Structure formats: structure tokens, C-alpha cells
Amino acid sequence: MSRADLVVGADGLARCGWVGDDPEYRRYHDEEWGRPLHGDRALFEKLSLEGFQAGLSWITILRRRPAFRTAFRDFDIAAVAAFDDADVERLLGDAGIIRNRAKVEATISNARITRELVADEPGALDRLIWSYAPAPGARPSALSDVPAVTPEATALSTALKRLGYRFVGPTTTYALMQSAGLVDDHVAGCWRAA
């Protein structure tokens, strides 16, 4: 294991090396990342934010998450699905979020697909995503052991794309799996490692 695989905070706890010394990253790592997350709204939010993250660092999204929540009505699926062209323009003028037209429009389109998916079957997005959770595997001993893509993430990406979702490539869906706790990629030695 490399020294960069773990970082020890001022509190004496060893954490995954990607945390660095950023307090918000540390909070996210300790309280959210890798913990099982359920619920259509909660998973729609994660899926949306992971889509906005494509090509950017996660800390950029994390720091803007409060603004994203405000701009996207707390990721209420029905509310976002009802957004129109005026809302797209409003969002593109909001300096608190990532102002990328393709990502904004994809989030609204994805909300419409999700609204239809869960209309007659609440929990359908949750069940769909969690149906691709892999069997628990060996704990990564180093950050280099953590994959960017897995067969399960590729299969989830394919299933979502088949439904019409956008910005859900395999790297994005694997990041979703990590953040929503479908996989536990805390490296050995991290205090959060199960």
C-alpha cells in the first residue's frame, strides 16, 4: 500500500487517500460515501449529480450540491419532470450550479423517464439500480485496486440507456454504485472499511 492510499486526519482517523485534507470531502467520506442509499428521489438526485460530475471533480459537485438542490427543487422527480424551456434558461443562468445545457436538459429528461418508471410502481428506480449491485468482493488494499468500471456498472448503464436515460455511462454508473453503497470501495486501513 502506498502512503497516498490512506490519509490520517487531525482526528487521528485513517481515511481513503482521495479525501485529502478537505473538510467537506472528509464529511462526505465519513457520512455518505459507500453507505447504502435507497429511495427513488434520493437515487435520482445521486444519478443526476453524478451526471453533472462527468468531466469534473466530485468536490466541485459536492460544494455546489446545496445550490443544485435549490435549483432542482430538491430533486423532486415530479417537479423536475415538469420543468420547461423557461426553467432550462433559469438553470443556465444559475452560477451556483454547473451551467451545461446538455446536462441540464438530460436531468430534466431523466426526471420525466423516472416519473413514468415510478408512476405505477413506486420504488422502481431503487429496485432497478440495486438489482445491479454486485456480490461483495475483496476489499481494495490500495486505491489502484479500485476500478473505474465493472461489468455490473456497464450492465446498469446499458439498462438505463435502454430506458432513455442520458449521462449514464459505465464510469458514471460505477461512481453512483460507490456513492450509493452498492459497492464498498473503502480501502483496507480506512476507518470506514467494514
Backbone as ProteinMPNN parsed JSONL, in Angstrom:
{"seq_chain_A": "MSRADLVVGADGLARCGWVGDDPEYRRYHDEEWGRPLHGDRALFEKLSLEGFQAGLSWITILRRRPAFRTAFRDFDIAAVAAFDDADVERLLGDAGIIRNRAKVEATISNARITRELVADEPGALDRLIWSYAPAPGARPSALSDVPAVTPEATALSTALKRLGYRFVGPTTTYALMQSAGLVDDHVAGCWRAA", "coords_chain_A": {"N_chain_A": [[0.847, -1.183, 0.0], [0.528, 2.173, -0.843], [1.591, 5.309, 0.535], [-0.135, 7.273, -0.291], [-2.54, 5.975, -0.46], [-3.946, 6.042, 1.893], [-4.943, 8.591, 4.187], [-4.223, 10.303, 7.123], [-6.221, 12.014, 9.3], [-6.476, 15.088, 11.247], [-7.908, 14.26, 13.379], [-6.914, 11.81, 13.897], [-7.874, 9.622, 12.519], [-7.636, 7.208, 9.96], [-8.198, 7.568, 6.527], [-9.551, 6.941, 3.212], [-7.298, 7.733, 0.617], [-8.113, 9.616, -1.335], [-9.548, 11.552, -0.068], [-7.936, 13.548, 1.018], [-7.205, 16.674, 2.574], [-9.493, 18.139, 2.704], [-12.234, 19.518, 4.339], [-14.989, 19.161, 3.612], [-14.895, 17.004, 1.838], [-13.958, 15.103, 3.629], [-16.139, 14.945, 5.45], [-18.124, 14.007, 3.668], [-16.996, 11.542, 2.878], [-16.933, 10.217, 5.379], [-19.626, 10.197, 6.214], [-21.371, 9.62, 4.082], [-20.377, 8.385, 1.587], [-20.345, 5.241, 0.147], [-22.229, 4.208, 1.857], [-25.254, 2.414, 2.106], [-27.845, 3.619, 0.092], [-31.191, 4.365, -0.385], [-34.345, 4.771, -2.111], [-36.383, 6.394, -4.467], [-36.276, 9.218, -5.02], [-33.92, 10.03, -3.693], [-32.0, 8.453, -5.02], [-32.398, 9.336, -7.62], [-31.456, 11.943, -7.335], [-28.692, 11.427, -6.746], [-27.957, 10.113, -9.131], [-28.374, 12.179, -10.942], [-26.542, 14.145, -10.028], [-24.15, 12.748, -10.327], [-24.133, 12.599, -13.099], [-23.813, 15.326, -13.717], [-21.261, 15.574, -12.769], [-19.598, 14.399, -14.626], [-16.597, 14.64, -16.279], [-15.633, 16.491, -14.516], [-14.355, 17.281, -11.197], [-15.39, 15.482, -8.267], [-15.534, 16.954, -5.914], [-16.116, 19.494, -6.81], [-18.813, 19.267, -7.524], [-19.872, 18.461, -5.082], [-19.442, 20.694, -3.427], [-21.189, 22.42, -4.635], [-23.6, 21.258, -4.259], [-25.71, 22.14, -2.428], [-26.705, 24.364, -3.875], [-27.474, 23.092, -6.242], [-29.545, 21.513, -5.221], [-31.396, 23.468, -4.484], [-31.867, 24.709, -6.981], [-32.913, 22.595, -8.474], [-35.256, 21.924, -7.169], [-34.965, 20.32, -4.849], [-34.546, 17.928, -6.063], [-36.978, 16.72, -6.504], [-38.811, 14.437, -8.188], [-41.196, 14.689, -9.771], [-41.451, 17.482, -9.86], [-39.085, 18.311, -11.213], [-39.457, 16.952, -13.592], [-41.494, 18.427, -14.645], [-40.299, 20.752, -15.476], [-39.753, 23.375, -17.849], [-38.887, 25.099, -20.952], [-38.344, 27.679, -20.01], [-37.439, 27.124, -17.453], [-35.092, 25.742, -18.088], [-33.564, 27.847, -19.157], [-33.45, 29.471, -16.865], [-31.931, 27.795, -15.19], [-29.557, 27.675, -16.662], [-28.656, 30.188, -16.211], [-27.921, 30.197, -13.609], [-25.398, 30.665, -11.493], [-24.611, 29.097, -9.397], [-24.683, 26.415, -9.977], [-23.553, 23.793, -12.237], [-23.409, 25.004, -15.367], [-24.285, 23.633, -17.874], [-25.762, 23.023, -20.797], [-26.459, 20.552, -22.057], [-26.288, 18.753, -19.919], [-28.136, 19.822, -18.109], [-30.521, 19.627, -19.613], [-30.555, 16.854, -19.942], [-30.93, 16.017, -17.3], [-33.527, 16.912, -16.782], [-34.929, 15.462, -18.733], [-34.281, 12.88, -17.829], [-35.637, 12.945, -15.407], [-38.266, 12.94, -16.312], [-38.423, 10.415, -17.473], [-37.972, 8.883, -15.189], [-40.206, 9.641, -13.666], [-42.251, 8.402, -15.135], [-41.427, 5.764, -14.853], [-41.732, 5.254, -12.11], [-44.371, 5.865, -11.642], [-46.585, 4.023, -11.563], [-45.421, 2.214, -10.012], [-44.011, 2.768, -7.338], [-40.708, 3.048, -6.087], [-39.478, 1.768, -8.115], [-37.202, 2.791, -9.487], [-35.269, 2.601, -7.507], [-35.27, -0.216, -7.087], [-34.465, -1.05, -9.648], [-31.84, 0.064, -9.914], [-30.535, -1.099, -7.66], [-30.712, -3.752, -8.351], [-28.513, -4.306, -9.786], [-26.418, -4.432, -8.08], [-23.32, -5.716, -7.189], [-22.142, -8.897, -5.919], [-20.645, -8.861, -2.687], [-17.186, -8.185, -2.717], [-13.607, -8.683, -2.528], [-11.974, -6.483, -0.305], [-10.548, -3.465, -1.472], [-7.059, -3.126, -1.41], [-5.515, -1.041, -2.036], [-5.753, 2.22, -3.558], [-5.319, 1.935, -6.245], [-6.442, -0.492, -6.746], [-9.088, -0.07, -7.03], [-11.653, -0.152, -9.296], [-12.599, 1.711, -12.292], [-14.706, 1.084, -13.811], [-17.043, -1.573, -13.942], [-18.322, -4.867, -14.786], [-20.97, -4.967, -13.822], [-21.614, -2.248, -13.541], [-21.483, -1.477, -16.192], [-23.58, -3.004, -17.206], [-25.744, -1.85, -15.798], [-25.606, 0.75, -16.801], [-26.244, 0.217, -19.49], [-28.879, -0.729, -19.193], [-30.17, 1.559, -18.169], [-29.735, 3.376, -20.276], [-31.193, 2.087, -22.24], [-33.744, 2.627, -21.382], [-33.816, 5.257, -21.965], [-32.382, 7.106, -20.508], [-29.859, 9.645, -20.034], [-26.38, 10.673, -19.919], [-25.322, 8.583, -18.396], [-23.138, 6.817, -18.493], [-20.896, 3.936, -18.179], [-18.765, 4.601, -16.373], [-19.894, 6.663, -14.919], [-22.098, 5.304, -13.813], [-20.737, 3.482, -12.222], [-19.531, 5.175, -10.375], [-21.858, 6.088, -9.173], [-22.679, 3.671, -8.005], [-20.667, 3.379, -6.095], [-21.008, 5.732, -4.513], [-23.621, 5.421, -3.608], [-23.502, 3.154, -2.13], [-23.753, 0.579, -3.248], [-21.529, -0.783, -3.772], [-18.619, -1.233, -1.763], [-15.942, 0.54, -1.565], [-14.037, 1.439, 0.227], [-10.706, 1.614, 1.168], [-8.51, -0.909, 2.515], [-7.613, -0.44, 5.854], [-8.72, 2.044, 6.105], [-10.805, 3.84, 8.314], [-13.498, 3.539, 7.865], [-13.726, 1.173, 6.539], [-15.385, -1.825, 6.331]], "CA_chain_A": [[0.0, 0.0, 0.0], [1.248, 3.44, -0.932], [1.201, 6.318, 1.515], [-1.247, 8.036, -0.856], [-3.771, 5.195, -0.372], [-4.612, 6.461, 3.12], [-4.531, 9.865, 4.758], [-4.634, 10.372, 8.519], [-6.694, 13.355, 9.61], [-6.112, 15.675, 12.538], [-8.629, 13.492, 14.402], [-6.216, 10.542, 14.064], [-8.518, 8.559, 11.752], [-7.128, 6.947, 8.612], [-9.259, 7.598, 5.512], [-9.141, 6.721, 1.826], [-6.407, 8.818, 0.223], [-8.736, 10.643, -2.174], [-10.16, 12.564, 0.794], [-7.011, 14.664, 1.23], [-7.458, 17.388, 3.836], [-10.659, 18.988, 2.523], [-13.244, 19.163, 5.343], [-16.235, 18.673, 3.011], [-14.617, 15.652, 1.363], [-13.856, 14.252, 4.818], [-17.503, 14.721, 5.918], [-18.789, 13.159, 2.683], [-16.41, 10.209, 3.015], [-17.293, 9.623, 6.666], [-21.063, 10.12, 6.465], [-22.203, 9.243, 2.934], [-19.813, 7.555, 0.522], [-20.293, 3.808, 0.419], [-23.335, 3.776, 2.722], [-26.425, 2.092, 1.277], [-28.816, 4.684, -0.117], [-32.396, 3.862, -1.045], [-35.416, 5.727, -2.377], [-36.357, 6.908, -5.834], [-35.823, 10.607, -5.059], [-32.51, 10.083, -3.293], [-31.173, 7.879, -6.086], [-32.474, 10.25, -8.76], [-30.504, 13.029, -7.045], [-27.321, 10.922, -6.933], [-27.755, 9.866, -10.559], [-28.276, 13.493, -11.583], [-25.279, 14.787, -9.659], [-23.062, 12.001, -10.98], [-24.142, 13.042, -14.492], [-23.198, 16.655, -13.76], [-19.845, 15.443, -12.435], [-18.83, 13.891, -15.774], [-15.571, 15.563, -16.758], [-15.243, 17.407, -13.439], [-14.032, 16.582, -9.956], [-16.563, 15.322, -7.419], [-15.58, 18.029, -4.926], [-16.798, 20.622, -7.459], [-20.245, 18.999, -7.405], [-20.208, 18.417, -3.662], [-19.503, 22.068, -2.924], [-22.344, 23.091, -5.245], [-24.805, 20.464, -4.037], [-26.843, 22.93, -1.913], [-27.27, 25.17, -4.968], [-28.171, 22.145, -7.118], [-30.8, 21.123, -4.57], [-32.315, 24.594, -4.604], [-32.201, 24.913, -8.397], [-33.678, 21.448, -8.976], [-36.391, 21.656, -6.265], [-34.573, 19.188, -4.003], [-34.598, 16.749, -6.935], [-38.308, 16.126, -6.533], [-38.902, 13.891, -9.544], [-42.315, 15.307, -10.499], [-41.16, 18.908, -10.073], [-38.067, 18.438, -12.263], [-40.07, 16.468, -14.831], [-42.383, 19.482, -15.146], [-39.527, 21.908, -15.936], [-39.937, 23.713, -19.256], [-37.791, 25.865, -21.545], [-38.014, 28.8, -19.126], [-36.622, 26.566, -16.375], [-33.759, 25.477, -18.652], [-32.862, 29.14, -19.209], [-33.19, 29.846, -15.466], [-30.824, 26.965, -14.708], [-28.333, 28.075, -17.363], [-28.234, 31.466, -15.646], [-27.636, 29.999, -12.182], [-23.949, 30.487, -11.302], [-24.36, 28.162, -8.306], [-24.628, 25.037, -10.47], [-22.8, 23.614, -13.478], [-24.312, 25.504, -16.41], [-24.045, 22.883, -19.099], [-27.096, 22.8, -21.364], [-26.712, 19.128, -22.291], [-26.506, 18.095, -18.626], [-29.404, 20.337, -17.583], [-31.605, 19.012, -20.375], [-30.561, 15.424, -19.631], [-31.51, 15.84, -15.965], [-34.982, 17.074, -16.929], [-35.388, 14.288, -19.484], [-34.169, 11.725, -16.931], [-36.729, 13.06, -14.435], [-39.504, 12.522, -16.991], [-38.357, 8.956, -17.587], [-38.132, 8.357, -13.836], [-41.613, 9.853, -13.292], [-43.032, 7.328, -15.765], [-40.972, 4.491, -14.284], [-42.225, 5.061, -10.742], [-45.78, 6.29, -11.544], [-47.43, 2.906, -11.128], [-44.614, 1.296, -9.211], [-43.039, 3.488, -6.512], [-39.555, 2.223, -5.729], [-38.96, 1.076, -9.308], [-35.825, 3.217, -9.775], [-34.464, 1.983, -6.454], [-35.114, -1.645, -7.382], [-33.668, -1.193, -10.867], [-30.424, 0.329, -9.629], [-29.998, -2.088, -6.714], [-30.659, -5.088, -8.958], [-27.178, -4.454, -10.387], [-25.391, -4.46, -7.027], [-22.552, -6.958, -7.27], [-21.878, -9.602, -4.664], [-19.479, -8.258, -2.031], [-15.91, -8.747, -3.143], [-12.466, -8.404, -1.658], [-11.739, -5.066, -0.035], [-9.342, -2.993, -2.149], [-5.955, -2.847, -0.483], [-4.913, 0.22, -2.484], [-6.618, 2.965, -4.473], [-5.12, 1.396, -7.594], [-7.281, -1.684, -6.88], [-10.479, 0.354, -7.217], [-11.888, 0.003, -10.735], [-13.405, 2.843, -12.759], [-15.861, 0.467, -14.461], [-17.194, -3.006, -13.693], [-19.388, -5.435, -15.63], [-22.277, -4.583, -13.276], [-21.831, -0.841, -13.884], [-21.755, -1.454, -17.626], [-24.938, -3.533, -17.393], [-26.672, -0.829, -15.311], [-25.572, 1.814, -17.805], [-26.995, -0.268, -20.656], [-30.306, -0.779, -18.83], [-30.666, 2.936, -18.07], [-29.759, 3.941, -21.633], [-32.303, 1.449, -22.952], [-34.951, 3.343, -20.957], [-33.731, 6.612, -22.484], [-31.575, 7.98, -19.648], [-28.649, 10.208, -20.629], [-25.273, 10.918, -18.986], [-25.281, 7.415, -17.515], [-22.139, 5.874, -18.981], [-20.436, 2.978, -17.17], [-17.97, 5.245, -15.327], [-20.866, 7.383, -14.097], [-22.894, 4.369, -13.019], [-19.904, 2.902, -11.161], [-19.427, 6.206, -9.34], [-23.133, 6.012, -8.459], [-22.642, 2.467, -7.171], [-19.802, 3.674, -4.954], [-21.563, 6.757, -3.64], [-24.884, 4.946, -3.032], [-23.254, 1.983, -1.304], [-23.93, -0.723, -3.884], [-20.211, -1.37, -3.565], [-17.875, -0.598, -0.673], [-14.558, 0.642, -2.027], [-13.108, 1.987, 1.217], [-9.51, 0.764, 1.129], [-8.087, -1.528, 3.761], [-6.933, 0.504, 6.737], [-9.612, 3.186, 6.304], [-11.653, 3.572, 9.473], [-14.828, 3.174, 7.394], [-13.707, -0.167, 5.941], [-16.201, -2.749, 7.146]], "C_chain_A": [[0.886, 1.237, 0.0], [0.75, 4.383, 0.152], [-0.005, 7.116, 1.024], [-2.572, 7.285, -0.771], [-4.601, 5.568, 0.851], [-4.084, 7.822, 3.54], [-5.058, 9.882, 6.193], [-4.979, 11.817, 8.841], [-6.212, 13.833, 10.962], [-6.796, 14.944, 13.686], [-8.011, 12.119, 14.634], [-6.814, 9.386, 13.285], [-7.903, 8.446, 10.358], [-8.326, 6.877, 7.66], [-8.666, 7.287, 4.142], [-8.388, 7.958, 1.339], [-7.034, 9.912, -0.619], [-9.346, 11.776, -1.352], [-9.252, 13.782, 0.945], [-7.316, 15.35, 2.545], [-8.66, 18.334, 3.728], [-11.748, 18.583, 3.523], [-14.549, 18.624, 4.748], [-16.057, 17.267, 2.443], [-14.583, 14.682, 2.537], [-15.267, 13.931, 5.343], [-18.244, 13.766, 4.977], [-18.301, 11.71, 2.793], [-16.926, 9.512, 4.271], [-18.787, 9.337, 6.787], [-21.893, 9.565, 5.311], [-21.611, 8.173, 2.031], [-19.731, 6.087, 0.947], [-21.384, 3.314, 1.355], [-24.562, 3.518, 1.854], [-27.463, 3.209, 1.278], [-29.999, 4.104, -0.887], [-33.391, 4.993, -1.229], [-35.273, 6.316, -3.764], [-35.814, 8.329, -5.898], [-34.337, 10.702, -4.746], [-31.601, 9.544, -4.393], [-31.245, 8.712, -7.356], [-31.519, 11.424, -8.547], [-29.068, 12.578, -7.289], [-27.02, 10.717, -8.409], [-27.576, 11.187, -11.302], [-26.937, 14.15, -11.286], [-24.088, 14.065, -10.269], [-22.989, 12.38, -12.458], [-23.511, 14.417, -14.645], [-21.697, 16.576, -13.509], [-19.007, 15.024, -13.634], [-17.883, 14.968, -16.297], [-15.078, 16.543, -15.708], [-14.844, 16.591, -12.205], [-15.277, 16.525, -9.079], [-16.658, 16.45, -6.393], [-16.262, 19.269, -5.512], [-18.306, 20.468, -7.311], [-20.666, 19.058, -5.941], [-20.348, 19.822, -3.073], [-20.72, 22.818, -3.476], [-23.656, 22.35, -4.981], [-25.951, 21.275, -3.416], [-27.505, 23.778, -3.001], [-28.02, 24.283, -5.962], [-29.52, 21.779, -6.515], [-31.836, 22.233, -4.662], [-32.799, 24.729, -6.045], [-33.104, 23.813, -8.949], [-34.749, 20.984, -7.984], [-36.167, 20.406, -5.417], [-34.68, 17.854, -4.752], [-35.905, 15.977, -6.789], [-38.571, 15.712, -7.981], [-40.009, 14.567, -10.357], [-42.039, 16.772, -10.804], [-40.162, 19.095, -11.207], [-38.641, 17.983, -13.604], [-40.964, 17.533, -15.463], [-41.628, 20.724, -15.628], [-39.738, 22.103, -17.437], [-38.753, 24.538, -19.757], [-37.375, 27.045, -20.673], [-37.152, 28.325, -17.959], [-35.212, 26.257, -16.867], [-32.96, 26.773, -18.679], [-32.525, 29.643, -17.804], [-31.967, 29.091, -14.934], [-29.505, 27.358, -15.373], [-27.822, 29.427, -16.881], [-27.837, 31.378, -14.185], [-26.151, 29.678, -11.984], [-23.618, 29.492, -10.189], [-24.245, 26.721, -8.74], [-23.692, 24.969, -11.675], [-23.752, 23.966, -14.62], [-23.974, 24.887, -17.761], [-25.405, 22.477, -19.656], [-27.401, 21.315, -21.53], [-27.009, 18.396, -20.977], [-27.815, 18.55, -17.984], [-30.569, 19.653, -18.292], [-31.692, 17.508, -20.112], [-31.201, 15.167, -18.271], [-33.031, 15.952, -16.024], [-35.575, 15.876, -17.665], [-35.354, 13.043, -18.598], [-35.264, 11.75, -15.867], [-38.04, 12.597, -15.058], [-39.565, 11.003, -17.141], [-38.598, 8.326, -16.22], [-39.577, 8.494, -13.371], [-42.486, 8.737, -13.866], [-42.7, 5.969, -15.143], [-41.621, 4.22, -12.938], [-43.712, 5.383, -10.578], [-46.675, 5.185, -11.0], [-46.701, 1.956, -10.193], [-43.575, 2.077, -8.404], [-41.925, 2.535, -6.055], [-38.911, 1.551, -6.923], [-37.535, 1.499, -9.643], [-34.874, 2.592, -8.761], [-34.209, 0.512, -6.785], [-34.256, -1.874, -8.623], [-32.181, -1.023, -10.567], [-29.839, -0.763, -8.739], [-29.961, -3.494, -7.294], [-29.298, -5.353, -9.603], [-26.062, -4.44, -9.346], [-24.637, -5.777, -7.117], [-22.468, -7.63, -5.899], [-20.668, -8.945, -4.007], [-18.195, -8.979, -2.454], [-14.823, -8.424, -2.137], [-12.314, -6.889, -1.492], [-10.496, -4.624, -0.801], [-8.254, -2.686, -1.115], [-5.258, -1.542, -0.834], [-5.894, 0.917, -3.413], [-6.496, 2.443, -5.893], [-5.93, 0.123, -7.825], [-8.746, -1.345, -7.143], [-10.713, 0.584, -8.715], [-12.648, 1.287, -11.052], [-14.72, 2.338, -13.35], [-15.862, -1.009, -14.088], [-18.251, -3.555, -14.646], [-20.784, -5.031, -15.142], [-22.612, -3.132, -13.616], [-22.148, -0.694, -15.366], [-23.172, -1.95, -17.906], [-25.983, -2.522, -16.925], [-26.747, 0.329, -16.306], [-26.415, 1.433, -19.022], [-28.488, -0.266, -20.373], [-30.893, 0.619, -18.761], [-30.755, 3.586, -19.452], [-30.918, 3.365, -22.443], [-33.632, 2.123, -22.606], [-34.968, 4.789, -21.457], [-32.924, 7.579, -21.627], [-30.324, 8.434, -20.39], [-27.658, 10.557, -19.528], [-25.214, 9.817, -17.936], [-24.319, 6.366, -18.069], [-21.644, 4.982, -17.859], [-19.583, 3.594, -16.055], [-18.891, 5.998, -14.368], [-21.671, 6.417, -13.238], [-22.039, 3.686, -11.961], [-19.707, 3.913, -10.031], [-20.712, 6.251, -8.515], [-23.138, 4.813, -7.512], [-21.78, 2.69, -5.924], [-20.494, 4.632, -3.985], [-22.834, 6.285, -2.949], [-24.734, 3.625, -2.29], [-23.574, 0.641, -1.925], [-22.632, -1.508, -3.827], [-19.538, -0.594, -2.426], [-16.399, -0.606, -1.059], [-13.651, 1.378, -1.045], [-11.906, 1.049, 1.282], [-9.198, 0.207, 2.505], [-7.29, -0.525, 4.592], [-7.746, 1.759, 6.975], [-10.54, 2.861, 7.46], [-13.073, 3.154, 9.076], [-14.871, 1.783, 6.752], [-14.427, -1.136, 6.87], [-15.35, -3.924, 7.624]], "O_chain_A": [[1.86, 1.327, 0.747], [-0.38, 4.263, 0.625], [-0.809, 7.583, 1.83], [-3.627, 7.883, -0.984], [-5.823, 5.423, 0.842], [-2.929, 8.163, 3.283], [-6.206, 9.516, 6.442], [-4.159, 12.722, 8.683], [-5.614, 13.077, 11.728], [-6.333, 14.993, 14.826], [-8.502, 11.344, 15.456], [-6.312, 8.266, 13.376], [-7.681, 9.445, 9.674], [-9.328, 6.221, 7.944], [-7.455, 7.357, 3.938], [-8.79, 9.088, 1.615], [-6.538, 11.039, -0.621], [-9.63, 12.846, -1.89], [-9.732, 14.915, 0.995], [-7.649, 14.689, 3.529], [-8.827, 19.225, 4.56], [-12.147, 17.419, 3.552], [-15.155, 17.72, 5.323], [-16.955, 16.433, 2.552], [-15.114, 13.574, 2.452], [-15.561, 12.775, 5.646], [-18.909, 12.834, 5.428], [-19.102, 10.775, 2.8], [-17.312, 8.344, 4.223], [-19.177, 8.342, 7.397], [-23.006, 9.088, 5.532], [-22.263, 7.17, 1.741], [-19.13, 5.747, 1.967], [-21.461, 2.116, 1.624], [-24.875, 4.313, 0.967], [-27.895, 3.677, 2.332], [-29.826, 3.439, -1.909], [-33.292, 6.038, -0.586], [-34.178, 6.689, -4.186], [-34.973, 8.623, -6.747], [-33.587, 11.376, -5.453], [-30.546, 10.118, -4.665], [-30.266, 8.793, -8.097], [-30.846, 11.851, -9.485], [-28.308, 13.271, -7.966], [-25.953, 11.101, -8.888], [-26.728, 11.299, -12.187], [-26.274, 14.654, -12.192], [-23.121, 14.704, -10.684], [-21.895, 12.474, -13.015], [-22.761, 14.656, -15.592], [-20.943, 17.422, -13.989], [-17.802, 15.277, -13.65], [-18.305, 16.053, -16.698], [-14.189, 17.348, -15.987], [-14.981, 15.368, -12.183], [-16.123, 17.418, -9.14], [-17.763, 16.861, -6.039], [-16.918, 20.013, -4.783], [-19.001, 21.437, -7.005], [-21.698, 19.641, -5.607], [-21.274, 20.092, -2.308], [-21.216, 23.749, -2.841], [-24.713, 22.785, -5.439], [-27.091, 21.108, -3.85], [-28.73, 23.893, -3.04], [-29.074, 24.668, -6.469], [-30.527, 21.74, -7.222], [-33.016, 21.97, -4.891], [-33.998, 24.851, -6.295], [-33.96, 24.074, -9.794], [-35.109, 19.807, -7.954], [-37.048, 19.557, -5.284], [-34.879, 16.799, -4.149], [-35.944, 14.754, -6.929], [-38.554, 16.547, -8.886], [-39.785, 14.971, -11.498], [-42.36, 17.251, -11.892], [-40.365, 19.945, -12.074], [-38.336, 18.574, -14.64], [-41.167, 17.537, -16.678], [-42.249, 21.658, -16.136], [-39.881, 21.142, -18.192], [-37.739, 24.66, -19.07], [-36.193, 27.379, -20.602], [-36.243, 29.033, -17.524], [-34.241, 26.483, -16.144], [-31.801, 26.794, -18.267], [-31.44, 30.179, -17.579], [-31.085, 29.679, -14.309], [-28.458, 27.372, -14.725], [-26.665, 29.771, -17.124], [-27.456, 32.383, -13.585], [-25.703, 28.567, -12.268], [-22.464, 29.086, -10.05], [-23.769, 25.88, -7.977], [-23.111, 25.978, -12.077], [-24.773, 23.307, -14.814], [-23.447, 25.546, -18.657], [-26.115, 21.676, -19.049], [-28.492, 20.867, -21.178], [-27.878, 17.525, -20.93], [-28.523, 17.743, -17.382], [-31.493, 19.16, -17.646], [-32.789, 16.952, -20.065], [-31.94, 14.195, -18.111], [-33.74, 15.173, -15.386], [-36.607, 15.342, -17.259], [-36.29, 12.244, -18.613], [-35.764, 10.699, -15.467], [-38.838, 11.931, -14.399], [-40.616, 10.388, -16.96], [-39.339, 7.35, -16.103], [-40.12, 7.577, -12.754], [-43.35, 8.195, -13.176], [-43.581, 5.135, -14.937], [-42.016, 3.09, -12.651], [-44.263, 5.197, -9.494], [-47.443, 5.413, -10.065], [-47.287, 1.017, -9.654], [-42.391, 2.056, -8.738], [-42.173, 1.385, -5.693], [-37.913, 0.844, -6.778], [-36.728, 0.66, -10.044], [-33.8, 2.112, -9.122], [-33.066, 0.055, -6.765], [-33.422, -2.779, -8.65], [-31.366, -1.873, -10.927], [-28.767, -1.294, -9.03], [-29.244, -4.35, -6.775], [-28.973, -6.495, -9.927], [-24.884, -4.435, -9.703], [-25.252, -6.844, -7.121], [-22.695, -7.003, -4.864], [-19.752, -8.513, -4.707], [-18.14, -10.206, -2.534], [-15.095, -7.95, -1.033], [-12.507, -6.125, -2.438], [-9.487, -5.329, -0.787], [-8.512, -2.066, -0.083], [-4.502, -0.998, -0.029], [-6.769, 0.273, -3.991], [-7.455, 2.498, -6.662], [-6.093, -0.305, -8.968], [-9.548, -2.229, -7.444], [-10.047, 1.418, -9.329], [-13.27, 1.878, -10.169], [-15.716, 3.061, -13.388], [-14.804, -1.62, -13.936], [-18.997, -2.784, -15.25], [-21.677, -4.782, -15.951], [-23.757, -2.818, -13.942], [-22.987, 0.121, -15.748], [-23.88, -1.386, -18.74], [-27.008, -2.351, -17.586], [-27.832, 0.825, -16.611], [-27.203, 2.238, -19.517], [-29.28, 0.152, -21.218], [-32.002, 0.846, -19.244], [-31.734, 4.265, -19.76], [-31.545, 4.07, -23.233], [-34.537, 2.182, -23.438], [-35.994, 5.466, -21.386], [-32.794, 8.752, -21.978], [-29.795, 7.726, -21.247], [-28.028, 10.717, -18.365], [-25.074, 10.085, -16.743], [-24.638, 5.178, -18.109], [-21.943, 5.243, -16.693], [-19.667, 3.156, -14.908], [-18.69, 5.972, -13.154], [-21.903, 6.685, -12.059], [-22.554, 3.338, -10.899], [-19.716, 3.541, -8.858], [-20.664, 6.431, -7.298], [-23.551, 4.926, -6.358], [-22.13, 2.242, -4.831], [-20.557, 4.373, -2.783], [-23.108, 6.697, -1.823], [-25.728, 3.037, -1.864], [-23.662, -0.355, -1.208], [-22.633, -2.739, -3.832], [-19.867, 0.565, -2.174], [-15.703, -1.61, -0.905], [-12.603, 1.889, -1.44], [-12.064, -0.162, 1.433], [-9.575, 0.782, 3.526], [-6.4, 0.153, 4.079], [-7.499, 2.476, 7.945], [-11.014, 1.731, 7.577], [-13.77, 2.497, 9.85], [-15.953, 1.276, 6.454], [-14.102, -1.24, 8.052], [-15.852, -4.806, 8.321]]}, "name": "protein", "num_of_chains": 1, "seq": "MSRADLVVGADGLARCGWVGDDPEYRRYHDEEWGRPLHGDRALFEKLSLEGFQAGLSWITILRRRPAFRTAFRDFDIAAVAAFDDADVERLLGDAGIIRNRAKVEATISNARITRELVADEPGALDRLIWSYAPAPGARPSALSDVPAVTPEATALSTALKRLGYRFVGPTTTYALMQSAGLVDDHVAGCWRAA"}
